[in-house]
Amino acid sequence: MERVDGDGLTEAFLREPRRYTSHQVADMAGVPVYRARRYWRALGFANVADDAVEFTDSDVEALKTMLAMVRSGIYDEEHMLLVARSLGSATARLAESQAEMGVDALDQAGVPLAERPRAWRRRAERVVPDLARLLVYTWQRQLAAAAGRIAEQDMSAVRLAVGFADLVAFTRLSRQITGTELARLIDRFEGRSADIVTSTGGRVVKTLGDSVLFVADQAHVVAEIALRLVETHARTKDMPELRVGLAAGPVIWRMGDVFGTTVNLASRLTALSLPGTILADPQFAEELEGDRAFRLREVNRLSVRGLGELAPFTVTRAGSV
């Protein structure tokens, strides 16, 4: 939250005027300013000077809403701060990507830098209301799906199949192509990977430019995703080969991410896989045993950093050579 323009650009996106200081907002919410700032920082907003007029009526309402949820007992303060951090983290990434796409649109339209603030204001008036509705709609749908999955699940003992797919030699490639070409490659990889994961019945946990972490409740779903990822990206022009690691076992869910030995094992197996190869840990292979859609072949024992030695299996389609 900082004043970055003098021509109304920020207000165009906020869709209301800035009229309060941080102390005024805290006073209206009935809390000390240090406590209000804890919530703002959790949402991803930096502290501002005491006399800076940076806050709107919506800032007041947002702070009151969070405090009311704590007072009502829906969340204690620490959990409310976790909720705020998850919202701030997710929406910050979303906002950055949408701002980048906005810049691309202005560049393609031939808008000079000097005229960009005015063009941004016009764009904000057109797109912000619709994007706000889409954001709420998508979040509610995602929340309904997530709640349905975990409503009766013991979150301290979640068992999942985990896949980690990584583009081979991506760092070297990134030094050989232009920034624009690299961005397009990443967009293709992330977009197609997400489509494959979700359409096959899995869930994307996160993408990291050259890699994607995904999960499903059953091993055969993750195995099918892995095969489709390798096959699809192999047919994509100028796309590096993919390698995949698979593991099954207990995981820890936290803030929309997954952690634990099972996740680490999938990642380590990816690093040990050959280009175009899928390596699965013995537990994952055991869960696939008997499934006629897949062919498993045990390979030599490997030393997995931090996890000791194990004999993984390659996963291919049944009938493949």
C-alpha positions as CSV (number, residue, x, y, z in Angstrom):
1,M,0.0,0.0,0.0
2,E,1.9,3.0,-1.2
3,R,1.1,6.0,-3.3
4,V,2.7,5.2,-6.7
5,D,1.1,7.8,-8.9
6,G,-0.4,11.3,-8.8
7,D,-3.0,10.8,-11.5
8,G,-5.6,8.5,-9.9
9,L,-4.2,5.2,-11.1
10,T,-4.3,3.5,-7.7
11,E,-7.9,4.8,-7.1
12,A,-8.9,3.4,-10.4
13,F,-8.0,-0.1,-9.3
14,L,-9.2,0.3,-5.7
15,R,-12.4,1.9,-7.0
16,E,-12.7,4.3,-4.1
17,P,-10.7,7.2,-2.7
18,R,-7.9,6.9,-0.1
19,R,-9.0,9.0,2.9
20,Y,-7.6,7.6,6.2
21,T,-4.2,7.1,8.0
22,S,-3.3,3.8,9.6
23,H,-4.1,5.3,13.1
24,Q,-7.6,6.4,11.9
25,V,-8.4,3.0,10.5
26,A,-7.2,1.3,13.7
27,D,-9.3,3.7,15.8
28,M,-12.4,3.0,13.7
29,A,-11.9,-0.7,14.2
30,G,-11.3,-0.3,17.9
31,V,-7.8,-1.8,18.1
32,P,-4.3,-0.5,18.7
33,V,-2.5,0.4,15.5
34,Y,0.2,-2.3,16.1
35,R,-2.5,-5.0,16.0
36,A,-4.0,-3.6,12.8
37,R,-0.6,-3.7,11.2
38,R,-0.2,-7.4,12.1
39,Y,-3.2,-8.1,9.9
40,W,-2.1,-5.8,7.1
41,R,1.3,-7.4,7.0
42,A,-0.3,-10.9,7.0
43,L,-2.3,-9.8,4.0
44,G,1.0,-8.9,2.3
45,F,0.9,-5.1,2.7
46,A,3.8,-3.1,4.0
47,N,3.6,-0.6,6.9
48,V,3.2,3.0,5.8
49,A,4.1,6.3,7.6
50,D,1.8,7.3,10.4
51,D,0.6,10.4,8.5
52,A,0.2,8.8,5.1
53,V,-3.4,8.9,3.8
54,E,-3.4,5.5,2.1
55,F,-6.5,3.7,3.4
56,T,-10.1,3.4,2.1
57,D,-13.4,2.5,3.6
58,S,-12.8,-1.1,2.3
59,D,-9.6,-1.3,4.4
60,V,-11.7,-0.3,7.5
61,E,-14.3,-3.0,6.7
62,A,-11.7,-5.7,6.0
63,L,-10.0,-5.1,9.4
64,K,-13.4,-5.1,11.2
65,T,-14.3,-8.3,9.4
66,M,-11.2,-10.1,10.5
67,L,-11.5,-8.9,14.1
68,A,-15.2,-9.9,14.2
69,M,-14.3,-13.4,13.1
70,V,-11.8,-13.6,16.0
71,R,-14.3,-12.2,18.5
72,S,-17.1,-14.6,17.4
73,G,-14.8,-17.6,17.9
74,I,-14.8,-18.7,14.3
75,Y,-11.0,-18.4,14.4
76,D,-8.5,-17.5,17.1
77,E,-6.1,-14.8,16.3
78,E,-3.3,-17.0,15.1
79,H,-5.6,-18.9,12.7
80,M,-7.0,-15.6,11.4
81,L,-3.5,-14.4,10.7
82,L,-2.9,-17.7,8.8
83,V,-6.1,-17.1,6.8
84,A,-4.9,-13.6,6.0
85,R,-1.5,-14.9,4.9
86,S,-3.0,-17.5,2.6
87,L,-5.2,-14.9,1.0
88,G,-2.4,-12.4,0.7
89,S,0.0,-14.9,-0.9
90,A,-2.5,-16.3,-3.4
91,T,-3.9,-13.0,-4.5
92,A,-0.5,-11.4,-4.7
93,R,0.6,-13.9,-7.3
94,L,-2.7,-13.6,-9.1
95,A,-2.5,-9.8,-9.2
96,E,1.1,-9.9,-10.5
97,S,0.1,-12.2,-13.3
98,Q,-2.9,-10.2,-14.3
99,A,-0.9,-7.0,-14.2
100,E,1.7,-8.6,-16.5
101,M,-1.1,-9.6,-18.9
102,G,-2.4,-6.1,-18.8
103,V,1.0,-4.7,-19.8
104,D,1.2,-7.2,-22.6
105,A,-2.2,-6.1,-23.9
106,L,-1.1,-2.4,-23.8
107,D,2.2,-3.2,-25.5
108,Q,0.4,-5.2,-28.2
109,A,-2.0,-2.2,-28.7
110,G,1.0,0.1,-29.2
111,V,0.4,2.2,-26.1
112,P,3.5,4.4,-25.4
113,L,4.9,4.4,-21.9
114,A,3.9,8.0,-21.4
115,E,0.3,7.2,-22.1
116,R,0.2,4.0,-20.1
117,P,-1.3,5.4,-16.8
118,R,-4.3,6.8,-18.6
119,A,-4.7,3.5,-20.5
120,W,-4.4,1.6,-17.2
121,R,-7.2,3.7,-15.7
122,R,-9.5,3.0,-18.6
123,R,-8.6,-0.7,-18.4
124,A,-9.3,-0.8,-14.7
125,E,-12.8,0.6,-15.2
126,R,-13.5,-2.2,-17.7
127,V,-12.0,-5.2,-16.1
128,V,-11.8,-4.9,-12.3
129,P,-15.6,-5.4,-11.6
130,D,-15.7,-8.5,-13.8
131,L,-12.5,-10.0,-12.5
132,A,-13.7,-9.4,-8.9
133,R,-16.8,-11.4,-9.6
134,L,-14.8,-14.2,-11.3
135,L,-12.4,-14.3,-8.3
136,V,-15.2,-14.8,-5.8
137,Y,-16.9,-17.4,-8.0
138,T,-13.8,-19.4,-8.5
139,W,-12.8,-19.2,-4.9
140,Q,-16.2,-20.4,-3.7
141,R,-16.1,-23.3,-6.2
142,Q,-12.6,-24.3,-5.1
143,L,-13.5,-24.0,-1.4
144,A,-16.5,-26.2,-2.0
145,A,-14.4,-28.9,-3.7
146,A,-11.7,-28.7,-1.0
147,A,-14.2,-28.9,1.9
148,G,-15.8,-31.9,0.2
149,R,-12.5,-33.7,0.0
150,I,-11.3,-33.1,3.6
151,A,-14.5,-32.7,5.6
152,E,-14.2,-36.2,7.2
153,Q,-10.5,-36.6,6.8
154,D,-7.9,-36.6,9.6
155,M,-5.6,-33.9,8.4
156,S,-2.8,-35.1,10.7
157,A,-2.6,-38.4,8.7
158,V,-3.4,-37.6,5.1
159,R,-2.2,-40.3,2.6
160,L,-1.8,-39.3,-1.0
161,A,0.0,-40.2,-4.2
162,V,2.4,-37.4,-5.2
163,G,4.0,-36.6,-8.5
164,F,6.8,-34.1,-9.3
165,A,7.5,-33.3,-13.0
166,D,10.5,-31.3,-14.1
167,L,11.8,-30.0,-17.4
168,V,15.3,-31.4,-18.2
169,A,18.2,-28.9,-18.6
170,F,15.8,-26.0,-18.2
171,T,18.5,-23.7,-16.7
172,R,20.8,-24.2,-19.6
173,L,18.0,-23.6,-22.1
174,S,17.0,-20.4,-20.3
175,R,20.4,-18.9,-21.1
176,Q,20.1,-19.7,-24.8
177,I,16.7,-18.1,-25.6
178,T,15.2,-14.7,-25.2
179,G,13.1,-13.6,-22.2
180,T,10.0,-13.5,-24.4
181,E,10.6,-17.0,-25.7
182,L,11.3,-18.3,-22.2
183,A,8.0,-16.7,-20.9
184,R,6.1,-18.4,-23.7
185,L,7.7,-21.8,-23.0
186,I,6.8,-21.5,-19.3
187,D,3.2,-20.5,-20.1
188,R,2.8,-23.5,-22.4
189,F,4.3,-25.8,-19.9
190,E,2.3,-24.6,-16.9
191,G,-1.0,-24.3,-18.9
192,R,-0.9,-27.7,-20.5
193,S,0.4,-29.4,-17.3
194,A,-2.5,-27.9,-15.3
195,D,-5.0,-29.0,-17.9
196,I,-3.7,-32.5,-17.9
197,V,-3.6,-32.8,-14.1
198,T,-7.1,-31.5,-13.5
199,S,-8.8,-33.2,-16.4
200,T,-7.3,-36.6,-15.2
201,G,-8.6,-36.2,-11.7
202,G,-5.6,-34.8,-9.9
203,R,-4.9,-31.5,-8.2
204,V,-2.1,-29.1,-8.9
205,V,-0.4,-28.1,-5.7
206,K,2.0,-25.6,-7.3
207,T,4.0,-24.8,-10.4
208,L,7.6,-23.5,-10.3
209,G,8.2,-22.4,-13.9
210,D,10.0,-25.5,-15.0
211,S,8.3,-28.0,-12.7
212,V,4.8,-29.0,-11.4
213,L,3.9,-30.7,-8.1
214,F,0.6,-32.6,-8.2
215,V,-1.4,-35.0,-6.0
216,A,-4.3,-37.4,-6.1
217,D,-6.0,-39.8,-3.7
218,Q,-5.0,-42.8,-5.7
219,A,-1.8,-44.0,-7.3
220,H,-3.2,-45.0,-10.6
221,V,-4.5,-41.4,-11.2
222,V,-1.1,-39.9,-10.5
223,A,0.6,-42.5,-12.8
224,E,-1.8,-41.7,-15.6
225,I,-1.1,-38.0,-15.1
226,A,2.6,-38.6,-15.3
227,L,2.3,-40.6,-18.5
228,R,0.1,-37.9,-20.1
229,L,2.5,-35.2,-19.1
230,V,5.5,-37.0,-20.6
231,E,3.6,-37.9,-23.8
232,T,2.0,-34.4,-24.3
233,H,5.1,-32.4,-23.7
234,A,7.2,-34.7,-25.9
235,R,4.9,-33.8,-28.8
236,T,5.3,-30.0,-28.1
237,K,7.7,-28.3,-30.4
238,D,10.8,-26.9,-28.7
239,M,9.8,-28.2,-25.3
240,P,12.6,-29.9,-23.3
241,E,12.0,-33.5,-22.2
242,L,10.2,-34.2,-19.0
243,R,11.2,-36.4,-16.1
244,V,8.9,-37.4,-13.3
245,G,9.2,-38.8,-9.8
246,L,6.2,-40.5,-8.0
247,A,5.8,-41.5,-4.4
248,A,2.9,-42.6,-2.1
249,G,2.4,-42.2,1.6
250,P,1.6,-39.7,4.4
251,V,1.8,-36.0,3.7
252,I,1.3,-32.8,5.6
253,W,-1.1,-30.2,4.2
254,R,-0.3,-26.6,5.2
255,M,-1.5,-23.4,3.6
256,G,-2.5,-25.1,0.4
257,D,0.9,-26.8,0.1
258,V,2.1,-30.3,0.9
259,F,5.2,-31.3,2.9
260,G,6.9,-34.4,4.3
261,T,9.0,-37.4,3.4
262,T,6.7,-38.5,0.6
263,V,6.9,-35.2,-1.2
264,N,10.7,-35.1,-0.7
265,L,11.0,-38.6,-2.1
266,A,9.0,-37.7,-5.3
267,S,11.3,-34.7,-5.8
268,R,14.5,-36.7,-5.2
269,L,13.3,-39.4,-7.7
270,T,12.7,-36.7,-10.3
271,A,16.2,-35.6,-10.0
272,L,17.4,-39.2,-10.5
273,S,15.2,-39.9,-13.5
274,L,16.5,-40.0,-17.0
275,P,14.9,-37.6,-19.6
276,G,11.5,-39.0,-20.6
277,T,11.4,-41.4,-17.7
278,I,9.0,-41.9,-14.7
279,L,10.5,-43.3,-11.5
280,A,8.2,-44.5,-8.7
281,D,9.1,-45.5,-5.1
282,P,8.4,-49.1,-4.0
283,Q,5.3,-48.1,-2.1
284,F,3.8,-46.3,-5.1
285,A,4.6,-49.3,-7.3
286,E,2.9,-51.7,-4.8
287,E,-0.3,-49.7,-5.0
288,L,-0.1,-49.9,-8.8
289,E,0.6,-53.7,-8.8
290,G,-2.1,-55.6,-10.7
291,D,-3.3,-52.6,-12.6
292,R,-3.2,-53.7,-16.2
293,A,-2.9,-50.2,-17.6
294,F,0.7,-49.8,-16.4
295,R,4.0,-51.7,-16.7
296,L,6.4,-51.6,-13.8
297,R,10.1,-52.5,-14.0
298,E,12.4,-52.5,-11.0
299,V,15.7,-50.7,-11.6
300,N,19.0,-50.9,-9.7
301,R,19.1,-49.6,-6.2
302,L,19.7,-45.9,-5.9
303,S,21.0,-43.7,-3.2
304,V,18.4,-41.0,-2.5
305,R,19.8,-38.0,-0.8
306,G,18.6,-37.7,2.7
307,L,16.4,-40.8,2.5
308,G,18.9,-43.7,2.1
309,E,18.8,-46.4,-0.6
310,L,15.8,-47.9,-2.4
311,A,15.0,-49.8,-5.5
312,P,12.6,-47.7,-7.5
313,F,10.5,-48.8,-10.5
314,T,10.0,-47.2,-13.9
315,V,6.4,-46.7,-15.0
316,T,5.3,-47.1,-18.6
317,R,2.1,-47.9,-20.3
318,A,1.2,-51.6,-20.6
319,G,2.3,-52.9,-23.9
320,S,5.1,-50.3,-24.4
321,V,8.6,-51.4,-25.2
